[in-house]
Amino acid sequence: MAEPDLAALWEAHCRHEFETRDVDATMATMVPEPYVNHIPTLTGGVGHDQLKRFYKYHFVGGNPPDTSLTPVSRTIGKDQLVDEMIFAFTHTTEIDWMLPGIPPTGRRVEVPLVAIVRFEGEKLVHEHIYWDQASVLVQIGLLDPAGLPIAGAETARKVLDTSLPSNRLMARWAESEGRPP
């Protein structure tokens, strides 16, 4: 029996979530009792009914219309896939899963996001989704980065363009200038 094409399965799942916005089609890509955990905000669902409720009322239809996913890297194992991407949107709707309880600010957000997805055969078992919540809060104006070791959209830009400078948040970086590596 041929190994399932995990990339194609994941891409179909994401297409249903973000393009067709079809909850039933999204759920059909998953095992009978899946789970999703958005780590920074503890949102998602465990089991079919809870996850379908989450998708239907708090995720699939709640993402802003200009939401985009820009692939950066992908690692595929026997039954697991890790996707690194840039998740971008304009905060024009309340985004329950990423910014629960925060009214729209109209601000643009670009944040690196990592999805760790496990499969059983041709179905998704779980998603663990990670992003830097401080970066998101800086970009929507809820967190002042002054004096804190955090950044905003620069984090996404640095992932896409390695020529951008590193170590700007390190006040002591200049102290090592001219020292042997």
C-alpha positions as CSV (number, residue, x, y, z in Angstrom):
1,M,0.0,0.0,0.0
2,A,1.3,3.4,-1.0
3,E,2.1,6.0,1.7
4,P,-0.4,8.8,1.8
5,D,0.6,12.2,0.4
6,L,0.7,14.2,3.6
7,A,1.4,17.5,1.9
8,A,-1.6,17.1,-0.4
9,L,-3.8,16.1,2.6
10,W,-2.7,19.1,4.6
11,E,-3.1,21.5,1.7
12,A,-6.7,20.2,1.1
13,H,-7.5,20.7,4.8
14,C,-6.1,24.3,4.8
15,R,-8.0,25.0,1.5
16,H,-11.3,24.1,3.2
17,E,-10.4,26.2,6.3
18,F,-9.2,29.4,4.5
19,E,-10.5,29.3,0.9
20,T,-13.7,27.5,0.6
21,R,-14.5,28.0,4.3
22,D,-16.4,24.7,4.4
23,V,-16.6,23.3,7.9
24,D,-18.0,19.9,6.9
25,A,-15.3,19.5,4.2
26,T,-12.6,20.5,6.8
27,M,-13.9,17.9,9.3
28,A,-14.0,15.2,6.6
29,T,-10.2,15.5,6.3
30,M,-9.9,14.5,10.0
31,V,-10.1,11.3,12.1
32,P,-13.4,10.7,14.0
33,E,-12.0,12.2,17.2
34,P,-9.4,14.8,16.2
35,Y,-8.0,17.7,18.2
36,V,-6.6,21.1,17.5
37,N,-4.6,23.2,20.0
38,H,-3.6,26.8,19.3
39,I,-0.9,26.9,21.9
40,P,-0.6,30.6,22.7
41,T,-4.3,31.1,23.3
42,L,-5.4,27.5,24.3
43,T,-8.1,27.6,21.6
44,G,-9.3,24.7,19.5
45,G,-11.1,21.6,20.4
46,V,-10.9,18.0,21.4
47,G,-13.1,15.5,19.8
48,H,-15.4,15.7,16.8
49,D,-18.3,17.7,18.3
50,Q,-16.1,20.3,20.2
51,L,-13.8,20.8,17.2
52,K,-16.7,21.1,14.8
53,R,-18.3,23.7,17.1
54,F,-15.0,25.6,17.3
55,Y,-14.5,25.5,13.5
56,K,-18.1,26.5,12.7
57,Y,-18.6,29.4,15.2
58,H,-15.1,30.6,16.1
59,F,-12.6,29.8,13.3
60,V,-13.5,29.0,9.7
61,G,-15.9,31.9,9.2
62,G,-14.2,34.3,11.6
63,N,-10.9,34.9,9.8
64,P,-10.6,38.2,8.0
65,P,-11.3,38.2,4.3
66,D,-7.7,39.0,3.4
67,T,-6.2,36.2,5.5
68,S,-3.2,34.6,3.7
69,L,-0.7,31.8,4.4
70,T,2.7,32.2,2.8
71,P,4.7,28.9,2.9
72,V,8.3,29.1,4.2
73,S,9.4,25.6,4.9
74,R,7.9,22.1,5.3
75,T,9.2,18.9,6.9
76,I,7.5,15.6,6.2
77,G,7.9,12.4,8.2
78,K,6.2,9.1,8.1
79,D,3.0,10.3,9.8
80,Q,3.7,13.9,10.7
81,L,4.2,17.2,8.9
82,V,5.6,20.5,10.2
83,D,4.8,23.6,8.2
84,E,6.4,27.0,8.8
85,M,4.5,29.8,7.2
86,I,3.7,33.5,7.5
87,F,0.1,34.1,8.6
88,A,-1.1,37.5,7.6
89,F,-4.4,39.4,7.9
90,T,-5.9,42.8,8.5
91,H,-7.6,42.8,11.9
92,T,-11.1,43.7,10.6
93,T,-13.0,41.0,12.5
94,E,-12.8,39.7,16.0
95,I,-10.6,36.6,15.7
96,D,-11.7,34.4,18.5
97,W,-8.9,31.8,18.2
98,M,-5.9,34.3,17.9
99,L,-7.2,37.4,19.6
100,P,-10.1,36.3,21.8
101,G,-12.2,39.2,23.1
102,I,-10.2,41.8,21.2
103,P,-12.3,44.0,19.0
104,P,-11.0,44.7,15.4
105,T,-8.3,47.3,15.3
106,G,-8.0,47.6,11.5
107,R,-4.3,47.0,11.7
108,R,-2.2,44.6,9.5
109,V,-0.6,41.6,11.1
110,E,2.1,39.4,9.7
111,V,3.4,36.6,12.0
112,P,5.5,33.5,11.6
113,L,3.3,30.4,12.4
114,V,4.3,26.8,12.8
115,A,1.8,23.9,12.4
116,I,2.7,20.4,13.6
117,V,0.2,18.0,12.1
118,R,-0.1,14.3,12.8
119,F,-1.9,11.8,10.5
120,E,-3.4,8.4,10.7
121,G,-3.5,7.1,7.1
122,E,-5.2,9.8,5.1
123,K,-6.7,11.7,7.9
124,L,-5.5,14.4,10.3
125,V,-5.3,13.4,13.9
126,H,-4.2,16.7,15.5
127,E,-2.7,20.1,14.9
128,H,-0.5,21.9,17.3
129,I,-0.2,25.5,16.1
130,Y,2.4,27.9,17.5
131,W,3.0,31.7,16.9
132,D,4.5,34.6,18.9
133,Q,1.5,36.2,20.6
134,A,3.6,39.2,21.7
135,S,4.4,40.0,18.1
136,V,0.7,39.9,17.3
137,L,-0.2,42.2,20.2
138,V,2.5,44.7,19.2
139,Q,1.1,44.8,15.7
140,I,-2.4,45.5,16.8
141,G,-1.3,48.2,19.3
142,L,-2.1,46.3,22.5
143,L,1.5,45.9,23.6
144,D,4.2,48.6,23.6
145,P,7.5,47.0,22.6
146,A,9.6,49.8,24.1
147,G,12.0,48.4,26.6
148,L,10.9,44.8,25.9
149,P,12.8,42.1,23.9
150,I,9.9,41.7,21.4
151,A,9.3,42.7,17.8
152,G,6.3,43.1,15.5
153,A,6.0,42.4,11.8
154,E,9.8,42.4,11.5
155,T,9.7,38.8,12.8
156,A,7.8,37.7,9.7
157,R,10.0,39.8,7.4
158,K,13.2,38.3,8.9
159,V,11.9,34.8,8.2
160,L,11.4,35.7,4.6
161,D,14.6,37.8,4.2
162,T,17.7,36.5,6.0
163,S,19.6,39.6,4.9
164,L,17.7,41.7,7.4
165,P,19.8,42.6,10.5
166,S,19.9,40.3,13.5
167,N,20.5,41.2,17.1
168,R,18.8,44.6,17.2
169,L,17.1,43.8,20.5
170,M,20.4,42.9,22.1
171,A,21.7,46.1,23.8
172,R,25.1,44.4,24.4
173,W,25.6,43.3,20.8
174,A,27.9,46.3,20.1
175,E,30.2,45.2,22.9
176,S,31.3,42.2,20.9
177,E,32.1,44.3,17.8
178,G,35.7,43.6,16.6
179,R,36.2,40.6,18.9
180,P,37.4,37.3,17.5
181,P,34.5,34.9,16.5
